[in-house]
């Protein structure tokens, strides 16, 4: 709002804006409008770089899904099925989600980029370096209010989505995003423990909720809706979805912890077997070979358990991996070298151990075994 002590809005707009009339082209059906950002002073962060502007528009603008998003057709299929079975055709017509083609062009470089929603194939979860795919999407809807529908993306790995552009479930009216992922956290009508748990788990999912523009009124800041009875009814319906998703997040988290516990137990069992074998002066080669094979399987289980692991769990798995490499090298029986050669080998092994320690701290868990093996072969 302009301060009433300053000039009138019409005069201010006349001074800041410029417009002109052009003769329509032959292809007048392909109409569009163009917004040029030039000479801005104290420009917002979103308007300073082309990439920042594309990222901002990809969230708030009524644009289409990216070609990389594999579930667009499935969302349409589920929505069509729901509207036919539940008799929600009128709701689907009222809740528009028309996609508008938007392109950002940078005059200085001549570069152009089409804008799509930020959803794709893989998403960083837990650790920014670890990509996780959605397993499926599920369409949800307001059977009683007939005032909203949405889709939610699910995954089998624990942890919150780290990309702030996609994390959480976003509200849209006329396909334009209202607020970010904060509004969904405040949807549950209760102030009890379930609401607090949902606030923690809400970023474990991605998705959108399209609301009937005739049923809700965005507030002046466009970061929520006017608190009338219709919005309260919609909140009650969405609360049940939030409760269901919270339970699912708990189940995924529990399954992941069981997976980590299983890896830890298997590692302890293999350690005992290794001690038994090494007590013998000449270990049975077949038992050694089998144990090495079991270690290889354990390492594959560790890679799976590392997906979605938090920082503390990742450190524990890395430490376990380092111990496994040490045990595996101990199991390999080598002929005794001469004293001089033994000294050289000892020095080489000491240096090699330090190199491997650095690699194990910096390499992804899935690459450690292959890289360390390659290094050992190279220094023989």
C-alpha positions in Angstrom: 0.0 0.0 0.0 1.2 3.5 -0.8 1.5 6.0 2.0 -1.1 8.7 1.5 1.5 11.3 2.0 3.1 10.3 -1.3 1.9 10.8 -4.8 -1.1 9.1 -6.2 -0.7 5.5 -7.4 -1.8 6.4 -11.0 0.9 9.0 -11.3 3.5 6.7 -9.9 2.6 3.9 -12.3 2.6 6.4 -15.2 6.1 7.5 -14.3 7.5 3.9 -13.8 5.7 2.0 -16.6 5.8 2.3 -20.4 3.3 0.8 -22.9 2.7 0.9 -26.6 0.3 -0.5 -29.1 1.4 -2.8 -31.9 -0.4 -4.2 -34.9 -1.5 -7.8 -34.3 0.4 -10.4 -36.3 -1.1 -12.9 -38.6 -0.7 -15.5 -35.7 -2.8 -13.5 -33.3 -4.2 -16.7 -31.8 -0.9 -17.4 -30.2 -1.3 -14.5 -27.8 1.0 -13.9 -24.8 2.1 -11.1 -22.6 5.7 -10.2 -21.8 7.2 -8.8 -18.6 10.6 -7.0 -18.8 12.6 -6.5 -15.7 15.1 -3.8 -16.5 16.8 -1.1 -14.4 15.5 -2.4 -11.1 16.9 -0.8 -8.0 17.1 -2.9 -4.8 15.8 -5.8 -6.9 14.6 -8.9 -4.9 16.9 -11.9 -4.8 14.5 -13.8 -7.1 14.9 -11.2 -9.9 18.7 -10.8 -9.9 19.8 -13.9 -11.8 18.0 -15.8 -14.6 18.4 -19.1 -12.6 16.9 -17.6 -9.5 13.9 -16.2 -11.4 13.3 -19.6 -13.1 13.5 -21.3 -9.7 11.0 -18.8 -8.2 8.5 -19.1 -11.1 8.7 -22.9 -11.1 7.1 -22.9 -7.7 4.5 -20.1 -7.8 3.5 -19.9 -11.5 0.8 -22.0 -13.1 3.3 -24.0 -15.2 3.3 -27.7 -16.3 5.2 -30.6 -14.9 8.7 -31.2 -16.2 9.2 -33.9 -18.8 11.5 -35.6 -16.2 8.5 -36.1 -13.8 7.3 -39.6 -14.4 4.0 -39.5 -12.6 2.1 -36.7 -14.4 0.0 -39.2 -16.5 -0.7 -41.3 -13.4 -2.0 -38.3 -11.5 -4.4 -37.5 -14.3 -5.5 -41.2 -14.5 -6.2 -41.3 -10.8 -8.1 -38.0 -10.8 -10.3 -39.1 -13.7 -11.1 -42.3 -11.9 -11.9 -40.5 -8.6 -14.2 -37.9 -10.3 -16.1 -40.7 -12.1 -16.6 -42.9 -9.1 -17.3 -40.2 -6.5 -19.4 -38.0 -8.8 -16.9 -35.1 -8.5 -17.0 -33.9 -12.1 -18.2 -30.4 -11.2 -15.5 -30.0 -8.6 -12.9 -31.0 -11.1 -14.2 -28.4 -13.6 -14.2 -25.6 -10.9 -10.7 -26.4 -9.7 -8.7 -25.2 -12.7 -5.1 -26.3 -13.1 -4.5 -25.0 -16.6 -0.7 -24.9 -17.4 0.6 -21.7 -18.9 3.9 -21.9 -21.0 6.4 -19.5 -19.4 9.8 -18.7 -20.8 12.6 -16.6 -19.2 14.9 -14.9 -21.6 18.1 -13.1 -20.6 18.7 -10.2 -22.9 22.4 -9.8 -22.0 23.3 -13.4 -23.1 20.3 -14.2 -25.3 19.8 -17.4 -23.3 16.3 -18.8 -22.9 14.7 -21.3 -20.6 11.3 -22.8 -20.3 9.9 -23.0 -16.8 8.4 -26.2 -15.4 7.4 -27.3 -11.9 10.5 -28.4 -9.9 9.4 -32.1 -9.6 11.6 -34.6 -11.3 12.9 -38.2 -11.0 15.3 -38.1 -8.1 15.4 -35.9 -5.0 18.1 -35.3 -2.3 17.0 -36.9 1.0 19.0 -37.1 4.2 22.3 -36.3 2.6 22.4 -33.8 -0.3 24.5 -36.2 -2.3 22.0 -39.1 -2.0 19.2 -39.1 -4.6 15.9 -40.9 -3.8 13.1 -41.7 -6.2 9.4 -41.6 -5.5 7.8 -45.0 -5.4 4.3 -43.8 -6.3 1.9 -40.9 -6.1 -1.6 -41.0 -4.5 -4.5 -38.7 -5.3 -6.4 -37.4 -2.3 -9.7 -35.4 -2.3 -12.5 -33.9 -0.2 -15.4 -36.3 -0.5 -17.6 -34.2 1.8 -16.7 -30.6 1.0 -16.1 -31.3 -2.7 -13.7 -28.3 -2.5 -10.3 -29.7 -3.0 -8.1 -32.5 -4.5 -4.4 -33.1 -4.5 -1.6 -35.6 -5.0 1.1 -36.8 -2.6 4.4 -38.4 -3.6 5.6 -41.3 -1.5 9.1 -42.8 -1.0 10.4 -45.9 0.9 13.4 -44.1 2.4 13.3 -42.1 5.7 14.1 -38.5 6.0 13.0 -35.1 4.8 13.4 -33.8 1.3 16.3 -31.4 1.3 15.4 -29.4 -1.8 13.3 -26.5 -0.5 11.7 -26.1 -3.9 9.8 -29.4 -3.7 9.8 -30.4 0.0 6.3 -30.5 1.6 2.8 -30.3 0.1 1.9 -27.0 -1.5 -1.5 -25.3 -1.8 -2.7 -23.9 -5.2 -5.7 -21.8 -6.2 -6.3 -21.5 -9.9 -3.0 -23.3 -10.3 -1.1 -20.5 -8.5 0.8 -21.5 -5.4 -0.3 -19.9 -2.1 2.6 -19.5 0.3 5.3 -22.3 0.3 5.4 -25.5 2.3 4.5 -23.8 5.6 0.7 -23.7 5.2 0.3 -27.5 5.2 2.1 -27.7 8.6 -0.6 -25.6 10.2 -3.6 -27.4 8.6 -4.3 -29.9 11.4 -7.1 -28.5 13.5 -5.8 -29.9 16.8 -2.9 -28.4 18.8 -2.1 -31.7 20.3 0.8 -34.1 19.8 -0.4 -35.3 16.3 -0.1 -31.8 14.9 3.5 -31.4 16.3 4.5 -34.7 14.8 3.0 -33.7 11.4 5.0 -30.5 11.5 8.2 -32.6 11.9 7.2 -35.1 9.2 5.6 -32.9 6.6 8.8 -32.5 4.6 9.0 -36.3 4.2 6.5 -35.9 1.3 6.0 -33.9 -1.8 2.8 -32.9 -3.5 0.1 -30.3 -4.3 -3.4 -29.5 -3.1 -5.7 -27.7 -5.5 -8.5 -25.8 -3.8 -11.8 -24.6 -5.2 -11.5 -20.8 -5.7 -15.2 -20.4 -4.9 -14.7 -22.1 -1.5 -11.7 -20.2 -0.1 -10.4 -16.7 -0.1 -6.6 -16.1 0.0 -5.7 -13.6 2.7 -4.1 -10.3 1.8 -0.5 -11.6 2.2 -1.4 -14.7 0.1 0.3 -16.9 2.7 -3.0 -18.6 3.8 -6.8 -18.4 3.6 -9.5 -16.5 5.4 -10.5 -18.4 8.5 -14.2 -19.0 7.6 -16.3 -22.2 8.1 -15.6 -23.6 4.6 -11.8 -23.4 5.1 -12.3 -25.1 8.5 -14.2 -27.9 6.9 -11.4 -28.4 4.3 -8.9 -28.4 7.1 -10.7 -31.2 8.8 -10.6 -33.3 5.7 -6.9 -32.6 5.0 -6.1 -33.3 8.7 -7.1 -37.0 8.2 -4.6 -37.1 5.3 -1.9 -35.5 7.4 -2.5 -38.1 10.2 -2.3 -41.0 7.7 1.0 -39.6 6.2 2.5 -39.2 9.7 1.8 -42.8 10.5 3.4 -43.8 7.2 6.5 -41.7 8.0 6.8 -43.5 11.3 6.5 -46.9 9.6 9.2 -46.0 7.1 11.5 -44.7 9.8 11.0 -47.9 11.9 11.7 -50.2 9.0 14.9 -48.3 8.3 16.0 -48.7 11.9 15.3 -52.4 11.7 17.5 -52.5 8.6 20.4 -50.8 10.4 20.0 -53.1 13.4 20.0 -56.1 11.1 23.3 -54.9 9.5 24.9 -54.3 12.9 23.8 -57.8 14.1 25.1 -59.5 10.9 28.5 -57.6 11.3 28.8 -58.8 14.9 28.1 -62.4 13.8 30.7 -62.2 11.0 33.3 -60.8 13.4 32.8 -63.9 15.7 33.3 -66.2 12.7 36.4 -64.4 11.6 38.0 -64.7 15.1 37.2 -68.5 15.1 38.9 -68.9 11.7 42.0 -66.8 12.5 42.7 -68.9 15.7 43.7 -71.8 13.4 47.3 -71.7 12.1 46.2 -72.7 8.6 42.6 -71.7 8.0 40.4 -73.7 5.7 40.4 -71.9 2.3 36.8 -72.8 1.7 35.7 -71.3 5.0 37.7 -68.2 4.3 36.2 -67.9 0.8 32.6 -68.2 2.2 33.3 -65.6 4.9 34.6 -63.2 2.3 31.5 -63.8 0.3 29.4 -63.0 3.4 31.3 -59.8 3.9 30.6 -58.8 0.3 26.8 -59.3 0.9 27.0 -57.3 4.1 28.6 -54.4 2.2 25.6 -54.5 -0.2 23.2 -54.4 2.7 25.2 -51.4 4.1 24.8 -49.5 0.9 21.0 -50.0 1.0 20.8 -49.1 4.7 22.8 -45.9 3.9 20.0 -44.6 1.7 18.2 -42.0 3.7 20.5 -42.4 6.7 21.1 -39.3 8.8 24.6 -38.0 9.5 25.2 -40.0 12.7 24.1 -43.3 11.0 26.2 -42.5 7.9 29.3 -42.1 10.1 28.6 -45.4 11.9 28.3 -47.2 8.5 31.5 -45.6 7.3 33.3 -46.8 10.4 31.9 -50.3 10.0 33.0 -50.3 6.4 36.6 -49.3 7.4 36.7 -52.2 9.9 35.4 -54.7 7.2 38.2 -53.7 4.9 40.7 -54.3 7.6 39.2 -57.7 8.5 39.0 -58.8 4.8 42.7 -58.0 4.3 43.5 -60.0 7.4 41.7 -63.1 6.1 43.8 -63.2 2.9 46.8 -65.4 3.8 50.0 -64.3 2.3 53.5 -66.0 2.2 56.0 -64.7 4.8 58.6 -62.4 3.1 62.2 -61.9 4.1 63.0 -59.4 6.9 64.1 -56.6 4.4 61.0 -57.2 2.2 58.8 -57.4 5.3 60.1 -53.9 6.4 59.3 -52.5 2.9 55.9 -54.0 3.0 55.3 -52.7 6.5 56.1 -49.1 5.4 54.0 -49.5 2.3 51.1 -50.8 4.3 51.3 -48.0 6.8 51.2 -45.4 4.0 48.4 -47.3 2.2 46.4 -47.4 5.4 46.5 -43.6 5.7 45.5 -43.1 2.1 42.6 -45.5 2.5 41.5 -43.8 5.7 41.2 -40.5 3.7 39.4 -42.1 0.9 36.9 -43.8 3.2 36.0 -40.4 4.7 35.5 -38.7 1.3 34.0 -41.3 -1.0 30.4 -42.4 -1.2 29.8 -45.7 0.6 28.9 -47.5 -2.6 32.3 -46.7 -4.2 34.7 -47.4 -1.2 35.2 -51.1 -1.9 36.0 -50.8 -5.6 38.3 -47.7 -5.2 40.2 -49.2 -2.2 40.7 -52.5 -4.1 42.0 -50.6 -7.2 44.4 -48.6 -5.0 45.8 -51.9 -3.4 46.3 -53.4 -6.8 48.1 -50.3 -8.1 50.6 -50.2 -5.2 51.5 -53.9 -5.3 
